[in-house]
Amino acid sequence: MNREQKLRNIILDKYISLRKFANAAEIPYSTLTTILERGIAGASFDTVIKICRVLEVDPKEI
């Protein structure tokens, strides 16, 4: 399982949908879907940290 799939699974375990999570994390839905489709490596550090804080996971876990 790659990082993006792992991240998607964590999000969907805690939230009903990706859109609900994006709203909770206060990031654009399009940004979230781009990260999940094209890879987390291309995302800004701040966005990754924000996602991890909302999910209450260590960035190293992803």
ChimeraX commands (.cxc) that place a marker at each C-alpha (Angstrom):
marker #1 position 0.00,0.00,0.00 radius 0.5
marker #1 position 1.44,3.36,-0.99 radius 0.5
marker #1 position 1.40,6.51,1.15 radius 0.5
marker #1 position -1.54,8.05,-0.65 radius 0.5
marker #1 position -3.71,4.96,-0.23 radius 0.5
marker #1 position -2.74,4.76,3.43 radius 0.5
marker #1 position -3.67,8.42,3.89 radius 0.5
marker #1 position -7.01,7.89,2.11 radius 0.5
marker #1 position -7.79,4.93,4.39 radius 0.5
marker #1 position -6.97,6.92,7.54 radius 0.5
marker #1 position -9.19,9.79,6.39 radius 0.5
marker #1 position -12.12,7.53,5.52 radius 0.5
marker #1 position -11.80,5.67,8.83 radius 0.5
marker #1 position -12.34,8.94,10.69 radius 0.5
marker #1 position -14.59,10.91,8.33 radius 0.5
marker #1 position -17.62,10.06,6.22 radius 0.5
marker #1 position -16.08,11.49,3.06 radius 0.5
marker #1 position -13.00,13.18,1.70 radius 0.5
marker #1 position -14.98,16.39,1.29 radius 0.5
marker #1 position -15.99,16.39,4.98 radius 0.5
marker #1 position -12.35,15.93,5.93 radius 0.5
marker #1 position -11.21,18.74,3.62 radius 0.5
marker #1 position -13.73,21.04,5.29 radius 0.5
marker #1 position -12.59,19.99,8.77 radius 0.5
marker #1 position -8.93,20.49,7.83 radius 0.5
marker #1 position -9.73,23.82,6.15 radius 0.5
marker #1 position -7.99,22.85,2.93 radius 0.5
marker #1 position -9.52,22.96,-0.54 radius 0.5
marker #1 position -11.08,19.68,-1.62 radius 0.5
marker #1 position -9.19,19.96,-4.90 radius 0.5
marker #1 position -5.89,20.13,-3.00 radius 0.5
marker #1 position -6.75,16.98,-1.08 radius 0.5
marker #1 position -7.75,15.05,-4.19 radius 0.5
marker #1 position -4.60,16.20,-5.99 radius 0.5
marker #1 position -2.46,14.93,-3.11 radius 0.5
marker #1 position -4.23,11.58,-3.15 radius 0.5
marker #1 position -4.05,11.21,-6.94 radius 0.5
marker #1 position -0.63,12.65,-7.78 radius 0.5
marker #1 position 1.29,11.99,-4.60 radius 0.5
marker #1 position 1.93,13.51,-1.24 radius 0.5
marker #1 position 5.51,14.35,-2.18 radius 0.5
marker #1 position 4.28,17.25,-4.32 radius 0.5
marker #1 position 2.24,18.80,-1.51 radius 0.5
marker #1 position 3.42,21.73,0.56 radius 0.5
marker #1 position 4.88,20.92,3.96 radius 0.5
marker #1 position 2.29,23.12,5.69 radius 0.5
marker #1 position -0.58,21.24,4.05 radius 0.5
marker #1 position 0.83,17.86,5.05 radius 0.5
marker #1 position 1.30,19.01,8.65 radius 0.5
marker #1 position -2.25,20.40,8.73 radius 0.5
marker #1 position -3.63,17.08,7.47 radius 0.5
marker #1 position -1.65,15.14,10.07 radius 0.5
marker #1 position -2.76,17.40,12.91 radius 0.5
marker #1 position -6.43,17.06,12.03 radius 0.5
marker #1 position -6.07,13.28,11.72 radius 0.5
marker #1 position -3.99,13.16,14.91 radius 0.5
marker #1 position -1.26,11.10,13.27 radius 0.5
marker #1 position 2.49,11.49,13.18 radius 0.5
marker #1 position 3.70,12.51,9.70 radius 0.5
marker #1 position 6.19,9.64,9.93 radius 0.5
marker #1 position 3.26,7.18,9.95 radius 0.5
marker #1 position 2.32,8.32,6.48 radius 0.5
marker link #1:1,2 radius 0.2
marker link #1:2,3 radius 0.2
marker link #1:3,4 radius 0.2
marker link #1:4,5 radius 0.2
marker link #1:5,6 radius 0.2
marker link #1:6,7 radius 0.2
marker link #1:7,8 radius 0.2
marker link #1:8,9 radius 0.2
marker link #1:9,10 radius 0.2
marker link #1:10,11 radius 0.2
marker link #1:11,12 radius 0.2
marker link #1:12,13 radius 0.2
marker link #1:13,14 radius 0.2
marker link #1:14,15 radius 0.2
marker link #1:15,16 radius 0.2
marker link #1:16,17 radius 0.2
marker link #1:17,18 radius 0.2
marker link #1:18,19 radius 0.2
marker link #1:19,20 radius 0.2
marker link #1:20,21 radius 0.2
marker link #1:21,22 radius 0.2
marker link #1:22,23 radius 0.2
marker link #1:23,24 radius 0.2
marker link #1:24,25 radius 0.2
marker link #1:25,26 radius 0.2
marker link #1:26,27 radius 0.2
marker link #1:27,28 radius 0.2
marker link #1:28,29 radius 0.2
marker link #1:29,30 radius 0.2
marker link #1:30,31 radius 0.2
marker link #1:31,32 radius 0.2
marker link #1:32,33 radius 0.2
marker link #1:33,34 radius 0.2
marker link #1:34,35 radius 0.2
marker link #1:35,36 radius 0.2
marker link #1:36,37 radius 0.2
marker link #1:37,38 radius 0.2
marker link #1:38,39 radius 0.2
marker link #1:39,40 radius 0.2
marker link #1:40,41 radius 0.2
marker link #1:41,42 radius 0.2
marker link #1:42,43 radius 0.2
marker link #1:43,44 radius 0.2
marker link #1:44,45 radius 0.2
marker link #1:45,46 radius 0.2
marker link #1:46,47 radius 0.2
marker link #1:47,48 radius 0.2
marker link #1:48,49 radius 0.2
marker link #1:49,50 radius 0.2
marker link #1:50,51 radius 0.2
marker link #1:51,52 radius 0.2
marker link #1:52,53 radius 0.2
marker link #1:53,54 radius 0.2
marker link #1:54,55 radius 0.2
marker link #1:55,56 radius 0.2
marker link #1:56,57 radius 0.2
marker link #1:57,58 radius 0.2
marker link #1:58,59 radius 0.2
marker link #1:59,60 radius 0.2
marker link #1:60,61 radius 0.2
marker link #1:61,62 radius 0.2
view
